[in-house]
Amino acid sequence: MIRKALTIAGSDSGGGAGIEADLKTFSAFGVHGLVAITSVTAQNTQEVRAIYDVKPEIVAKQIEAVVEDIGVDAAKTGMLSNAEIIKAVAETVKKYDFPLVVDPVMIAKSGAPLLREDAM
């Protein structure tokens, strides 16, 4: 049986972080990767140019969709950029009660903030 891991994080257009990096890691360990995208970033190796946060209810629906159909053996968080997204993720994870690793992503490698003050 192939294990299934869910990454609840932002998408990095440069492919070096976020769900893109998580999926590469999952694959390297023979784990099927699932995603719930919290934010879409326009970034490269030098800078973060823009961040668009996904609505919290859409983040929750993504988690529900994969848990209820495919199943999740474990999950990890990444970029949860605001208090509303954090709350939606916490409530949804609690509802389904799967193991969760919290990776508090606060700052991009370039130094750009990825966590708003209201979320601290």
C-alpha positions as CSV (number, residue, x, y, z in Angstrom):
1,M,0.0,0.0,0.0
2,I,1.3,3.4,-1.0
3,R,1.3,6.0,1.9
4,K,-0.5,9.3,1.3
5,A,0.8,12.6,2.6
6,L,-1.0,16.0,2.4
7,T,0.9,19.2,2.2
8,I,-1.1,22.3,3.3
9,A,1.1,25.1,2.0
10,G,1.8,27.8,-0.5
11,S,2.8,27.4,-4.1
12,D,6.2,28.7,-5.1
13,S,6.4,29.6,-8.8
14,G,10.2,29.1,-8.7
15,G,9.7,25.5,-7.6
16,G,12.2,25.6,-4.8
17,A,9.9,25.7,-1.8
18,G,6.3,25.2,-0.8
19,I,4.1,22.5,-2.2
20,E,6.5,21.9,-5.1
21,A,9.4,21.1,-2.8
22,D,7.1,19.0,-0.5
23,L,5.9,16.9,-3.5
24,K,9.5,16.2,-4.6
25,T,10.3,15.1,-1.1
26,F,7.2,12.9,-0.8
27,S,8.0,11.3,-4.2
28,A,11.7,10.6,-3.2
29,F,10.3,8.5,-0.3
30,G,7.7,6.7,-2.3
31,V,4.8,8.6,-0.8
32,H,1.9,9.8,-2.9
33,G,1.6,13.6,-2.4
34,L,-1.7,15.4,-2.0
35,V,-2.0,19.2,-1.8
36,A,-4.2,22.0,-0.3
37,I,-2.9,25.3,-1.6
38,T,-3.1,28.2,0.9
39,S,-1.3,30.9,-1.1
40,V,0.1,31.4,-4.6
41,T,3.3,33.2,-4.7
42,A,5.2,34.9,-7.6
43,Q,8.8,34.3,-6.6
44,N,12.1,33.2,-7.9
45,T,15.5,32.7,-6.3
46,Q,16.0,36.4,-5.7
47,E,12.6,37.8,-4.4
48,V,9.0,37.3,-3.7
49,R,7.1,39.6,-6.1
50,A,3.5,39.0,-5.0
51,I,1.4,36.8,-2.8
52,Y,-2.3,35.8,-3.3
53,D,-4.0,34.1,-0.4
54,V,-6.6,31.5,-1.2
55,K,-9.9,32.0,0.7
56,P,-9.9,30.0,4.0
57,E,-13.1,28.1,3.0
58,I,-11.4,27.0,-0.2
59,V,-8.4,25.7,1.7
60,A,-10.7,23.8,4.0
61,K,-12.6,22.3,1.0
62,Q,-9.4,21.2,-0.6
63,I,-8.5,19.3,2.6
64,E,-12.0,17.8,2.9
65,A,-12.0,16.7,-0.8
66,V,-8.8,14.6,-0.5
67,V,-9.4,13.2,3.0
68,E,-13.0,12.1,2.1
69,D,-12.0,10.4,-1.2
70,I,-8.4,9.5,-1.2
71,G,-7.5,9.5,2.5
72,V,-4.5,11.0,4.3
73,D,-2.0,9.1,6.4
74,A,-0.3,12.2,7.6
75,A,0.0,15.9,6.7
76,K,2.3,18.8,7.0
77,T,1.8,22.6,6.9
78,G,3.9,25.2,5.3
79,M,2.9,28.7,4.5
80,L,-0.2,29.6,6.4
81,S,-0.1,33.4,5.8
82,N,-3.0,34.8,7.9
83,A,-5.1,34.1,11.0
84,E,-8.2,33.0,9.0
85,I,-6.2,30.4,7.0
86,I,-4.6,29.1,10.2
87,K,-8.1,28.8,11.9
88,A,-9.6,27.0,8.8
89,V,-6.7,24.5,8.7
90,A,-6.8,23.9,12.5
91,E,-10.6,23.3,12.5
92,T,-10.4,21.0,9.4
93,V,-7.5,18.9,10.7
94,K,-9.2,18.5,14.1
95,K,-12.4,17.3,12.3
96,Y,-10.5,14.5,10.5
97,D,-7.9,13.8,13.2
98,F,-4.9,12.8,11.1
99,P,-1.2,13.2,12.2
100,L,0.1,16.7,11.4
101,V,3.6,18.2,11.3
102,V,3.6,22.0,11.7
103,D,6.3,23.8,9.8
104,P,5.9,27.4,10.7
105,V,7.0,29.2,7.5
106,M,7.3,32.9,8.3
107,I,10.0,34.3,6.0
108,A,11.1,33.4,2.5
109,K,14.8,32.6,1.8
110,S,15.0,36.0,0.2
111,G,13.9,37.6,3.5
112,A,10.4,38.5,2.4
113,P,7.7,38.1,5.1
114,L,5.3,35.2,4.4
115,L,3.3,35.4,7.6
116,R,1.1,38.5,8.4
117,E,1.3,40.1,11.8
118,D,-2.3,39.1,12.6
119,A,-1.3,35.4,12.4
120,M,1.5,35.6,15.0
